[in-house]
């Protein structure tokens, strides 16, 4: 796919979005195609028609100090781009990370609980050059990498991949041997005694079947860059189940600290990079960069959450390099319902810096977002030194490690939540349809109460499903509390327009889970006449 100029910021994502939704719009689903239950999460208040005495708040990730990990093979080098997963075969938690930004030096670790970590010996892993320790599994000479992407579909036979860059002698050698290489002429000049230009760089891919044994792939489909586009790490990726596409989060260019998306069905052909985030009129407190964007699907189809690295690089000193290079880094919440268009949530840190001098007191860079049955785990690269000053401050600190992996935990579905102001608060949803009778609530009412009722679209309570009929959540903290009414069968309200109205005090509401679809007016008319509706079009 060719671009007009260096970066097409609008054309392709518009075409992809229209094509995707046009395909869905051509489908009409009947009784046999009912959806699975999914979460109603409170990223925003769009699905509510009314609310009173409530506030919408960001979640509160909790730092777990005992999960901090410093690699014993290089305690003063840091833990870069930690990728953490729960291994189904062994039942263990595993991690790979790099000791360095460059050369990218992958090390392995293991844990019984994802909290207490130790190096994982991988004796048959033979990295290029010297093996630094028994848990050293791979080295990319003259290269920089990112977090690892676990492909749920194993599209081309590989479960894991890392989108990386390599420069220097390895690139010159490949370019010299290939007359069609973009840098062939420049490599010939270097071979004849010319200067090694710093721009002699190319995109490469690292692949693995198990996350521990890695191979370098170059050229062709493994070169995820372009002849006229050279972004630097970090690069992350996720699977968009709604669009059936892989999505890459990547920068517009080298030193350009904004965020783009790219799309691929096969991990070989990628769309043009499409600009997603850059500073806007609300970002006036000082220069900032948007450094990286790991993303996780949430709520069984409810949407996608990203943690946007915010580089605070303002300074009272004049800029003495190509761009701002020094400063602190934290992370803001971003979300998307379709995995194509993202929104920045509250303009405040979601993962805050730790107090000085704890790990992460100057930089916290989330890399792995892992959801368990009860919580969300956020594993981050953490620093005590500012960006651009890590090495100099490490020299000053001596043997004291300034870099580590740290963990924050968050309540399941707890990205954003509703809280009552003062005493009783209330919410009322827009009209929706239920496809199955179960509705479950994730809420903490350990010292409060939640009551609920179903109404028609005109807000008239449905007999048997009123506040007086409900079995309230009272004095309990529940992640999957079933909404029930005394003597009423919820199957009576299926396939008809309803609203959910909730009153609560001294409680936090995190999510509802139900097989549902929010209706437009035409949907409601069709349902009332017993006709099928296209519930998957814009079903988020």
N, C-alpha and C positions, 0 to 999 in steps of 0.2 A: 504494500500500500504506500503510495507516494504522498508527500506533503507539499503544499504550496508554501514555500518558505521553510523556515526551520522547525516550526512547531504549530500544528493545527490544533487550536484550543477548543473548537466547537463542533466541527463537522462530523467526526466519526461517532462521538458518543450520542449525538442526536440521531444519527442514522441507526445506530445499534438499539437505542431505546425505542424508537418508533417501530423498528422491525420486530423487536421482542414483544412489545405490547400489541402490535397489530396481529401477530400470531395468536396471542391469547384471545384477542377480541374476536377472532374468527371461530372460536370454540364456544359451544353452548353445553353446559354441564347439567345433567339430570340427576335423578336419585342415586344412580349407581356410581357417581363420581364425587362423593361427599368428602370434605376435607378432614384432616386430622386435627385434634385439639392443638391450639397454639396459644402463646401468651399475649395478653394485652399489657404491654409495658408502658410506663409513664415517662417516655422520652420528652413528651410535650403534652399539651391538653387538647389536641385537635379532636380526639374522639369523644370529648365531653361537650354537651350542649349547655351545661350550667354547673357552676360550683359556687360554694359559699364558705367563707372562713377556713380556707385551706391554703397551703403553700406547697409549691413544687420545688424539691430540693435535690441536689446531686447526692449520690451515694457517698459513703464514708469508708474508703479503704483503710484497713488497719495494718500497720507495719508489724511484721513478725520477726523480732530481732534474732531469735534462735535459728531462723532459716538462712541467715547470712552465710555466704560461702566465699572463701578465698582459696584459689587453687594453690596447693602446696608446691607445685612445680615452678611457679612463678608468682609468688605472693605480691611482688611489687609491680607486676605487669598489668593486672586487672582481669576482669571477667567480661569479655566483650560479646555482645549478641547472644546471651544465653537462650537456648531453645529447650524447653522442658516438655515432656510428655509422659503419660502413664502407659507403660508397655503391657499390652494384653497378655502376651505369652508368658512373661516372667512374673507379672503382678507388681513389678518394681516401677519406681519413678526414675526416669533417665534424663540426662541433660548433656548437650554438647555446647561448647562455647569456645571462643578464641582467646588465647593469651594476649594477642596483639591486635592492633588495628591492621598493621601490615608488617611482616608477612602474616597472612591469615593462618592461624595455628590452632587447629581444632583439638580440644581436649574433651574427655568423657567423664561423667560422674554419675553416681547412682544413689538412690535413697529408698528406704522402705516406706516412708510416709510423705515424701516431697518436702520435708523440712530439714532433717539431719542428713547432710550429704557427705559422700566420700568419693575419692577417685575410683573410676571403674577401669580395671585392667582389661585391655583388649590386645592380647599378645600377637594375634595375627594381623593387626593393622600395621602397615609399614609406610609411614609418611616419607615424602621426599626429603632427602638430607638426613640429619641426625634425629633420632627418636629421643625427645627430651625427657620422657618419663613413660612408665608402662601404660598410662592412660592417654598418651598422645596418639591421635588416630589419623591426622591428615595435616599437610602443610601445602598452602598455595604460595609458592615463591613470588615475591614482588607483587602480591595481590592483596586485595581487601574484600571482605565478604559481608554477610548480613545474617539475619535470622533465617532458620531453615523453614521451608514450606512443606507441610505434610499433605500430599495430594490424596484426598479421600477416594479418588477414582483410579489412581495409579495409571493415568492416561496413556503414558508411553512405556509402561512397565516399571517405572521407578516410583517408589513411594515418597522419597525425599529429594529435595533440591534446594540449592542455595544459589541465588543470583549474585554473581561476584564480578569484580574487575581485576584485570592483570595488566601490568605494564613492564617496562624495562626489557631486559635481555630475552625472557621467554617470548614476548611479543615480537621482538626484532627477529629472533630465530624463525618463528613461524612465518612472518611476513617475507623474509628473505627466501624461504623455500617455496612460496606460493605467489606466482606472478599475478594472480587475481586478488591478492590481499590488499586491503585499502591502504596499507602502509608499505607496500612492496618497494616503491621508489625511495621512500625515506630510509628503509632498512638497507637498501643498496648504498645509499650515501653514508650511513653509519659504518657499514662494512668497509667502505673506502677511506675511513678515518674521520668522517664527519661527526658532528655533535649529536648526542642522544637527546632528542627533543622530548620534553616532558609530556607532550600530548600523544606519544606513541603508546596507546592504551587500547584495550578491547574488552568487550563484555564476554564473560565465560560463565559456564554453569557447572556446579558441583552436584553430583547425583549419588544416591545411596538407596539400597533396599531396606536397610535396618536402622539407619541413623547413626551407625558407628563406623561402617566401612564406606569410604567415599572415593569417587573417581572424578577426575577433571575432564570435562567435555568442552571442545573449542570448535569454532567455525560453524557455518551452516545454521541450522535451527538452534544450536546451543549458544550462538551469539545473539543475545536478546536485545542488543543495542541497534543502532543505525549508523550509516556512514556519516550522517550530519547531526548526530545527537549522542552526547557522552555524559550521562548522569553518573554520579558517584553514589556509593552506598551511603545510608542503608536502603535496601530494597526488600519489601515484604510482599506476601501474596496471600490470597484466600480464595475459597471456592464459593461462587455465587450460585446457590441452588435454584433460585428463582429464574435466573437468566441462563443457567446451565453453562457457565463460563468461568474460567479462571480469571482472577483480577490481580493485577500487580499494582502496588502503591510505590511510586518512584518520583524522583525529582525531575524538574524540567531540564536540568543541565548541571554541569560541574560547578559547584559553588553556588548554585541557585537553590536557595532554601525555601522552596514552595513544594506543593504536593500535586502529583498527577495520578491518574488511573490509566491502565491499559487492560485490554480484554483479549482473551484467547480461548478457543474451544479445544485446542490440541497441544498447547504449550510449545508450539513451534512457530506459529504465525501469530504475531501480536498486532493489535490495532495501534494507530497513532496515539501518542500520549495526550491525554486530555486534562487540562488544568482543573483541579478540584479545589484547592485551598491556596489563598495568598492573603496577606494582611489586608484588612478592609477598614472602612472609616471608624470602626470602634477600636482599632488597635493604634491608639495614639499615645500610650504611656512611654513608648520608646521603641527603637528598632527591634524587631523580632524576626526569627526565622522559623519555618515549619520543617523540622529536621527529619522526621520519620513518622510512619503511620501503620502500626500493626492493627489488624482487624480480626474480629471473631464473629461468626453468626450466633444469634441468640434467640431464645424463646421458641424453638421448634418452628422457625419460619416467621417469627415476629419482626426480625430485622437484623441489623449488623451494627456492631459497636467498634469504634476505633479509639485509640489513645494517641492523640496528636502531640508529638514532641514539640514543645515550644522553647526555642532558643532565645533567651533574653540577652541580646548582645549589644545593648546600648552602653556607651562609655563617655566619660568627659574628655577622653583623649582622642585626638584625631585618628582616623583610620590610616594605618601604616602598612596595609597589605591590600590584596585584591578586594577582599570583603571584610566585614566585621568577623573577628575570629575568636574573641574572648567573651566569656559570660557563663551564666548558669542555665540549667535546663530542667524543666518539669513537664508535665503532660496534662492536656485538656481532653475532655470528653467530646467525641464526635459520634454521630449516629446516622443511620440510613435505614429506610424501610425496604428499599429495593436493591441495595448493594451497588447502586449506580450513582445516585445523587446523595451526597453526605451533607450534614448540617453540623456546624459547631454548636455545642451545647452552651452551658454557662461559661462565660469568659473568665474563668478562674481555674486555678490548678485543681485537677481531679486527683492526681498523684502529687502530693506536695513534697517539698524538700524536707528532709529530716533535720532536727536540730544539730547545730555544730557541736561536737565534731563527729557525729555519727556517720556511718556509710550512707551516701546519698544526700549529704548536707549541701552539696553544690550542684550535683547532676543526678537525676533519676530518669532513665530511658527504658520504658517498658518494652519488652521483646516477646514474651510468651504470655498469652491469655488462655487459661485452662479452666474449663467449667466442670465441676464435680456434681454429685447429687445434692450437695448442701451449700456449696460456696463457689465463688469465682476466685481463682488464684492468678495473681499478676506478678510475674517474675521479671525483674528489671536489672539492667546494667546500672551500677551505682558508682559515684565518684565523690571523693572529698576535694578534688581539685577542679577548678573551672575548666570549661572547654578551651582547648588551646594552650593551657598551662599545666596539663597533667604531668608531663615529663619533668618540667622544671620544679614543680612542687613536690614530685616524688623524690627528686634529688635532695631537696631541702628536708623532706621527712625521713630520709635514710631508709631503714628497713621496715618502717611502719607502712602496711599496705593502705593505699589510698583508693584502690578499686576493688569492687566485690559484686556478687550477685545478691540481691535482696528480694524479699517476698512481701507483698501486700495481699490480704484476703478481703473479700467483699461478700456480703450476703447474696445468695442466689437471687437473681432478678433485681439486685439492688443498685443498678446503675443510676436510676432516678426514683424518687418515691414521693408520695403525698403524705403530708402531716396536717393535722387539724390545728388551727390557730386558737389558742385559748381552750374553750370547752368543745361543744359539738361543731363539726364541720360536715359538709355534704357535697356529693357530686352526682351528676346525672349524665348518663351516656347519650350519644346519638342513637338513633334506631339501628338495631341489628337483628339478625336472624340466628337462631340456634339450630344446629344440625344434629346435636345429640344433647341429652338432658344434663350432663354433668357440667357444673361450674365450680372451679376451685379457686381459692383465694390464698395469696401469700401475704401475710400481714403479721405485724407484731402488736398485739393488744394485751401484753402481759399485765398491764395495769390500767387497761381501758376496755373499750367495747366497740364492736362493729355490727351494725344492723343493715338490712338490705331488703329491697323489694323489686318486683318486676312490674312495669307499667306498659300500657300501649303507647303508640307513637305520640298521642296527645297527652301523655303524662298521667293518664288515669290508671290507678292501681288495678291490677288484675286480681279478681277474687281468688282467695286462697294463697296469694303470693305477696301479701302486704308486709309492712314492717312488723305488725302485730303477729303475723303467722310465722315469721322467720325464726330459725334457731340461731341466735346471735353467737358471734365469736366474742368471748368475754374472758378476761384474765388469762390469756394464753398467747403463745408465740407459735404460729403455724405457717408452714410453707405450702401446704396443699389442703387447706380447710374446705370441706364440701359445703356449698350453699344448699340448705334444705329448708323446707317449709312444713310445718306440722300438718299432716293429713293431706298434703298436696303432692301430686305427681308431676315432676317437671316435664315429662314427655307431652303434657297437654299444651305446652307453649312452643313446641317445635314448629319450624317452618312458618312462622308468622312474625310480623314486626313487633319487637319489644324494646324496651329500654331497661337498663339496670340503674337503680337509684340506691345510693349508699349513704348512710349517716354514721359518723364515727367520732370518737373522742379519745384523746390520749393514746393514739395509735398511729402506726405508720403502715400505709398501703403500698405494696411493691408490685403486685401483678395479679391479674385474673388469668385463668387458663380455661379455654372452652373452644369447642368447634363452632366458629362463628363467622359471620360476614357482615360488615357495616354496609348499610343500604343507602342507595340513592332513591329518589322518589319513584323512578320507573321500576326499580327492583321491588319496592313495596307494592306497587300496583299489580305487578305480575304475580307476586306471591299470593296476594289476596284472591287472585283469580285462579290459583292452583297451577300456575305455569312455572317452568324452570327458568332459572336466572344464571347469568354468567358470573359466578361469584369469584372467579379468580382474576378478573380484570381489576387492577388497582386494589388487590385484596391485601391491604396492609394499613 
